[in-house]
Amino acid sequence: MFNIIKFFTPSYFLELRPYTYPSTIKIMIVIGVILLIVAVVFKVYAIKKKMPGYQLRLFNQIAVWFATFGGLELFWTWLKYERVSYLSARFWSVILLFIALWWAYRIFLYWQKVVPQAQKQAQTHQQYLKYLPKKK
């Protein structure tokens, strides 16, 4: 049984050759594959929808985020399966979690600050184009 308090004890957290149960390996593979599938879905949706540039960039950022951490999850799972000493240590999970949260925060800032400004600018440009003469 997983105990969160035991996870943060130095002897458990910094163990360089941790044992990983086969069921845990299977769960990690499923999580990595799901992240990669979500990345492909975001990328395909962005291509099929014919979005403006700012929305396309947002969807591409999200797809790259999912693909990166899906790939890292599968790579880390392989390292754990092969019991590579330093690279399969448990402290990498927390480091990767902080990196994922920081990257997600950057994407969130883009979504909250840049996208509304770009939408307003696109709307203003559409209003401007409405009064220009049309080609015959």
N, C-alpha and C positions, 0 to 999 in steps of 0.2 A: 504494500500500500504506500502511495506517495504521501510524504509528510513535508509540507512547505517549510516548517521550522527546521527540520533536519537538512533541507536543501541548502540553507544559508549558513550552516555551520562550516567553519573553515576546512575541517578535515574532509567533509563530504563534497563541498563546493569546489575545492581546489585539487581533488583527486585527479591524477594525470592519466590513470588507466581505469576508467570507470566501467563497471559491468553494465551491459544493457540487455534487457530481456528481449527475446525474439518478438514478443507481442508489441513491445515498444518500437522496435525497428519497423514492423508492419504499419503501425499507426503513423510513424514519421514519413514513411513512403507515401501513404495515402494523403497526408497533409501536403507534401511537396507536389504530388501530382495534381491535387485540387488547385493549388496556387498557380501552377502552370496552365491548367485548363481555364481558370478565371482570366489569366493574362491573355490567352488566345481569344476568349470571348470579348474582352474589352477591345482588343485590336481589330477583330473582325467587325464588331459593331461600329467602331470609329470609321472604318473604311467604307462600309456599306451605307452609312447614314448620310454621307456627304456633308460633313459639318464645316462650319467656318474655322479658320485657323486657330483661334484661341481655344475653342472646344476640342478640336483635334489634338492640340498640344496637351490639354488636360487629360484626355483619354489615353494618349500615348504615355504620359507620365505615370498614370495609374497602371497601365499594362506593363511598363518596364519595372515598376515596383513589385508587382505580383510575380513577374518572371524572374527577377533577381532573387527574391527571397524563396521562391519555389526551387530554383536551381541550387541556391545555397543550402536549402533544407535537404535536398536529395544528396548533395555532395557531403554534407555533414553526416547524414545517415550512413552513407558508404564508409566514411571515416570511422564512425562508431562500430559498424559491422566488422570492419577490418581491425579494429582496436588500435588505431594509430595513437600513440601516446599523447602528445601535446595537443594535437589538432582535434581530438575527440573529447577533450575535457569539458566539464559541465559549465565552467565560467563563460565559455563561448556563447552559450544560449542567452545569457543576460546581456553580453556585449552586442549580439545580433539583435536582441529585443530593443535596446536603446538606439541602435542605428536605424532599425525599422520605424520606430516611433518618431525619430528626428526627421527622417525622410517623409513620412506620412504627414508630419506637421508642415513641412515645406510645401507639399502638394495642397494641403488644406489652405495655407496662406495664399497660394496662387489662385485657388478656387474662390476665396473670399475677397481678394483685393484686385486681381488682374481681370478676372472674368467679368465682374459687373461693369468695370470701366470699359472693357472691350465691347460688351453688349451695348452700352450706352453710345459708344462711338459708332458702332455699326448701325444702330438705329438712327443716329443723326445723319450718317452718310446716306441711308435709304431715303430719309426725308429730303436731303439735298438732291438726290438723283431723281426724285419724283417730279421736280420742277424743271429739269433739263429737257430739251427737245429730244424726241425719240427718232431713231433712224427709220427711214421708210423702206 
